[in-house]
Amino acid sequence: MNSPSSPFSKQQLIPQEEKLEVLKQKGELFIGIPKESLYQERRICLTPDAVNAITAHGHKVLMEAGAGNEASFTDLEYTQAGATITRDPKKVFGCPILLKVEPPTLAEIEMMNPQSILISALQIKMQNKAYFESLAKKRITAIAFEYIRDDEGKYPAVRALSEIAGISSVLIAAEIMAAREGNGLMFGNISGVPPVEVVILGAGTVGEFATRSALGLGANVKLFDNSLTKLRNLQRNVNRTLYTSTLQPKNLLKALKRCDVAIAAVRGKDRAPVLVSRTMVEQMKKGSVIIDVSIDIGGCFETSEVTTHDHPTYEKYGVIHYAVPNIPARYPKTSTISISNMFTPYLLKIGEDGGLENSLRFDKGLRNGLYMYHGILTNRTVGEWFSMKYSDINFLIF
């Protein structure tokens, strides 16, 4: 029975749940894609199909004329996909979101508007302090795509490019052996002919795909890595029992003396460890081939020196060395499609979330790629590497 002094029933006085409708505010992205200026960089971040998917969701894409030419994508294809083409790089660099493969130069950063968003590779080993100071001055928010993690904690961009580098290392070795300066051997299990002997240092993604390619072409493969887990996983992934060993100098030297091709893809903390000394290279067969995939971070062979796609090889102690830092750029169309497959879902998600700020708030994997937030350095590695002050992004964004 209700109290005579109260106009409400007992039920009405109990606190009730209220359901509020939360509308997700979608954001319109305005993305600029400039022509890559770095020497021999032929890739681009988005294919015409990816641009079509992005513009179909109401976003805008402004591209510099000829940006996709080196990857065999024409301006007409991009225009038909919904992009706008301009010959003025300043207009492209003036876009709120800038998408690049290589990090921008200091001159390119100067063309960017304050408070812009940069998504590109970082390549910390090739950077200098002035790069980060320029970004800070413009209060740029910058994301390095090689540090972005997926739901499984893996690095999708690194894996995609490592797959290409692994496969191409074997294809390049096959070309070199067939060339005039090569030893004239052919990959392939030809009846009555001993198979090509391949030594692979490193059982990561590059090592796995190099192993797959070499086995597919009929080679004998010997695999070296100090991680037994990696060696075990690689054998399981390729579904073959292989010769595997930890990096013991005696075993490694024995294998290198007999091999026709040696491929190295081992990454250290600061630089690649030198696993093969000059003396060991001297004892390799004349005409054998070295492919140093780790040359971008110093190289695993003591005799490795950086080369270019125009002049990719040189001979030392009778051994042909290939040490081009940017191997995936040799196959720009494949690399572009692979990078584009990674970028497109992230860009659409940023639009769905209502902008990068919201995406960073809820996506830890994307946040892992952030190294500059409104001009504040947030990456500990960069801070320690260049002796710069850095802040924890979790204190800035929440």
Summary of the structure (lengths in Angstrom):
residues: 398
radius of gyration: 26.0
end to end distance: 49.3
largest distance: 106.9
contacts: 1290
relative contact order: 0.13
helix: 41%
strand: 15%
